[in-house]
Amino acid sequence: PLCRIIAIDELKAELYLVEADVPKVHLGQKVEIHLDAFPDEVFEGKVASILPYLDPATRTNRVEVTLKNPVVPDRGGFQLKPGMFGRAMITVSMRKGAIAAPEPALLLDNRIIEQQKANEILRKAFVIDDGEIARQRLVRVGARKGSLLEILDGLAEGERVVVRGQHGLKDGDAVVVVSASEK
């Protein structure tokens, strides 16, 4: 060929959903796209098509998302290039007023895992009381958003949770609270 003509004013992103997430996604649904080339920007697209079958090897379903390609006036041309790599986030439900904790604050414990019922996730967390004493709590976890986990039971809003150094901690241990500015 002498030349190749490419229209990139609107791009298509391909996502692969695990089987359990397929029923949660529908045509026209908003998708946030985070590209490695532009880590501080979020690009918005919409679900344009959902293939009617799963890939039997990976048990995933391909979803196509379309998004407008922004023009960069000072550089000329479009900001996004075909072949860029990134991550996509599709919000399938929202919970107002949910309590969340960072994943590193929620510890796995074999004794607690044995107590889990079907479709339940339990973790151990440490809360600091007013006397600077660590108190162990059993926490029931819900949905995940990045490194934050929804807390269904076990923690209350405003409680101070240990997020670092809790692996050797025991219920009733005295602690010294260090803020990020004191490190």
N, C-alpha and C positions, 0 to 999 in steps of 0.2 A: 504493500500500500504506500501511496505517496504521502498521505497524512491521515491523522485520526482526529475526528471531531468529538469533543466531549462536552456535554452540558452539565455543569456542576452547580447551577444556581439552586438546585434542590438535590440533596443527597439521600441515599438509602443506607441505613444501618441494619445489619443482621444480628439478631439476638437469639440465643438458644436457651429456652426455658426448660427446667426440669419438669417431669411429668406432673408432679403435685401442684405446680404453679399455673399450669395451662388453663384451668377453669377460671382463674382469677383475672385473666387478661382479656380485653375485648377491643374491637376495632374503635379507633378514635381516641383511645385512652392516652393521656399525657405521659411522656417519657422524658426524664432528665438524663442528659448525656454529659459525662465528664471525660474529656480527652486528655491524654498524657501531655500533649503539646501545649495545652492551655489549662494548667492545673487550677487556676483561680477563676475560671469561667464555667458557667453551666449553659448548655445548649438545650433547647426544648424541641422535642419532636412529638409525633403522634403515631400510634400503631396503625399501619396501613394494611397489613395482611398477616394472617396467621395460617400457616400451612395446615392442611387438613389431616396430617399424619405425623407420627413420631418417627424419629430415626431409630430403627431397632437396635443399632449397635450402641448408641449413647443414651437412649430413652429420653431424648430431648426433642422439643418442638421448635422449629425455626419461626421467628417472628420478624417481619420487616417493619422498620420504623422510617418515616420520612421526616426530614428536617430542612428548613431553609438555611442556605449557606450565606452568612453575613458578608457584605462587601466591605473591604478595607480601603477607604478613600485615599489615604496618604500613600499606601503601597500600590494601589491599583489591583484589581482582581478580588478573588474570594479568599476568605480567611481559612476555610477548611479544605483539606486535600483528600481525595479518595485514597483509601488505604490506611488512614490514621487509626490508632488504637485507643480504646478507652473503656469505660464502664457505663452501664446504664442502670437507672433506678426507676422502677414503676411502682407507684403507690397504689396498693390494692385495698387498703383500708386505713382509717385514721381513728386513733383513740385520743379523745380530748381529756386532759387532766391526768394522763398516765404518769406514773413514777418510773424513772429509768435510772440505771446504774451502769457504770463502765464495766465491761466484761472482766478486766483484770481483778476487780473487787469481788467477784463471785467465784468461789473456789469449788473445784470438784472434790468430793469425798466419797470413798467407796461405801461407807456405812449409809450415807444419805442417798446415794444412787440406788441402793438396795430397797429403800423405802418408796421409790418412785412408782406411781401407778401408770397405766397406759396413757399416752398422750400428756404426760406431765414431766416437767423438767425442774429438778430441785438442785439448789446450790447452797453453799455455806458463805456467810458474810459476817464481818465484824463491824459493830457499831460502837462508837465512843460515847460513853455517858458523860454527865456533867463532872464527874470526879476523875476524868481522864482514864477510865477503866474500859477495856475492850470487852464487849458482850457479844457472844456468838449467836447468830440467828440462822434459822432455816428459812430459805427464801424460795418461793415458787416463781419461776421465770416464764414470761410470755414471748411476745414478738421481739424481733431483732431489727435494729436500724444501724448498720455499720457496726461500730464497737459498743453501742449502747444496747442494753437489754431491758425490756419492760419488766417491772416488778409487779406481780399479781398479789403476792402476800409476803409478809415478813419484814418489810421496811416501810417506814412512814415518811412523808414529805418533811424535809428539813433535818432529818437525822444525819449525823456525820458518819460516813462509811470509810473504812480503811481501804485505800486503793494501792498501797505499796508497803511491802515488808510484813504482810500478814501471814505468810506461809508457816512461820514458826510460832505464831501467836496462839495462845490458849484463852478460853473464856476466863475472865477475871484478871488477866494480866494488866498491869499498869502500862500506859503508853505515853510517849511524848509526841504531841502533834506538831508536825513541821509543815509550814505552808510552802508553796512553790517559790516564793520570794526569799525564803530562808535557806535554800539549798546551796 
